[in-house]
C-alpha cells in the first residue's frame, strides 16, 4: 500500500496549474461568475500525468481502507480519470484477469435511440462496490445527478471522491457535502481554501484579483478566504 501524502498532492495540483486566475472572469456551469478556476484538463490530456493522478487517487483510497471493485468517473469531466484509475487499480489486484474487472463509462448525453434501458446512460456498467470520482465540485449538482443515476440501477456506491472542492455553498443552501444526505461517504482530496493561497503566491495575479476572489468567497464560500497578507 502506498501512503497518500497530502502535501505532495497539493504540490502536484499547484505545479500543474490546476488552480489559476483568468485574465477575464469566467462563467461556471453553476452560472456563477468567477475570477479563479479549478481545471484538471491539462492533466487529463497527458498520459503520464493522468497515470500519476490515478496513483494519488489509489493511495488516497487505500489509506481510507476502501475496497472498491470499480471506479466510475462523473461524465464527462472525470471520464478519463475513472477509466484510468480503474485500469491501474485492477492491475494491482491478485485476481486480475479476463472478465474479473469491468471498465465502466458514462454517457455525457443520454442515448436517444432504442436499446436496453441500462445503455441509456452508460457505455459499460459499473459492477460491484463502486467509487464515484469527480474532478471538481462547485455546487455538486453533477455529482449528485450521477449518484442518482447509479442508485437508479441499484449500483453499490461505497464512496464519492472529489479531486478538488471549490468550498462553495450550493444553490440549495448546502455545500457539496449534501452527498452525505444520500447516505454515501464523501471525500475530497484537496480544497480551494488550502490551494488558493498557494496558487496566489506562485502566480501573483495582483491585489485587484485577490480582492475579487475574497469578495466571491464572502458571497458563495463556506467560509471567508484571505489572500492579501
Residue, then its C-alpha position, 0 to 999 in steps of 0.5 A: x500500500x502506498x501512503x497518500x501524502x497530502x502535501x505532495x498532492x497539493x504540490x502536484x495540483x499547484x505545479x500543474x496549474x490546476x488552480x489559476x486566475x483568468x485574465x477575464x472572469x469566467x462563467x461556471x456551469x453553476x452560472x456563477x461568475x468567477x475570477x479563479x478556476x479549478x481545471x484538471x484538463x491539462x492533466x487529463x490530456x497527458x498520459x503520464x500525468x493522468x497515470x500519476x493522478x490515478x496513483x494519488x487517487x489509489x493511495x488516497x483510497x487505500x489509506x481510507x481502507x476502501x475496497x472498491x471493485x470499480x471506479x466510475x468517473x462523473x461524465x464527462x469531466x472525470x471520464x478519463x480519470x475513472x477509466x484510468x484509475x480503474x485500469x491501474x487499480x485492477x492491475x494491482x489486484x491478485x485476481x486480475x484477469x479476463x472478465x474479473x474487472x469491468x471498465x465502466x463509462x458514462x454517457x455525457x448525453x443520454x442515448x436517444x435511440x432504442x436499446x436496453x434501458x441500462x445503455x441509456x446512460x452508460x457505455x459499460x456498467x459499473x459492477x460491484x462496490x463502486x467509487x464515484x470520482x469527480x474532478x471538481x465540485x462547485x455546487x455538486x449538482x453533477x455529482x449528485x445527478x450521477x449518484x442518482x443515476x447509479x442508485x437508479x440501477x441499484x449500483x453499490x456506491x461505497x464512496x464519492x471522491x472529489x479531486x478538488x472542492x471549490x468550498x462553495x455553498x450550493x444553490x440549495x443552501x448546502x455545500x457539496x457535502x449534501x452527498x452525505x444526505x444520500x447516505x454515501x461517504x464523501x471525500x475530497x482530496x484537496x480544497x480551494x481554501x488550502x490551494x488558493x493561497x498557494x496558487x496566489x503566491x506562485x502566480x501573483x495575479x495582483x491585489x485587484x484579483x485577490x480582492x475579487x476572489x475574497x469578495x466571491x468567497x464572502x458571497x458563495x464560500x463556506x467560509x471567508x478566504x484571505x489572500x492579501x497578507 
